Structure formats: C-alpha cells, structure tokens
Amino acid sequence: MADTMLPILRQLHEADGDRSRADTLLRMPDSVMLKYQMVIEGACRRAGFEAGRNYLALRVSLSLAVRDADGLPPTELSITWEQYRRALVEFAAGGK
C-alpha cells in the first residue's frame, strides 16, 4: 500500500525530538495546519510536545480570526502569536 501522508506531516511524525518538531511546525503552510489540525495536534500530544500544541492553537486561531476594517486580526492575538513564534524559532535553532 502506498504511503499517502503529506511529506511535511511525515516529518512531524518522524521528528527526532522537539526541536525538529518545532522546525517542521514553523515551516508548515497554513493550509496544511488548517486541514490537518487534528492530526498535527495528535502528533504533538503523543510526543508530549506541549509547545507545539500551543503554537498550533495560536496559529489556527490567528488564521480563523475575524479581521478589522484594515484586514488585520485582533492586536492582542497577533502580539501573542508573534511572541510565541519567536520563542519557537529560538528553541528550534537550539537557543542560539
């Protein structure tokens, strides 16, 4: 039987540690995150990668948020997500 899992989801499932999982999540397209949210959440949960679950929840919330008249999501959500994204980038890079 052929493997039909998207390569980026396979990377997440086969990641060698949380830093690798973080790197994969940071590179993942929004369309994949939205479509496979439950699969991604499950992979992070099984790995005990709580930071990944939180990042997923924030990113999905940001993607689905109602925009203002300028097309921007809620400011507080944007700020929180950006802080979390930066922390995950630093973690994925090994704290550099």
Beta strands, then each sheet from edge to edge (+ up, - down):
end
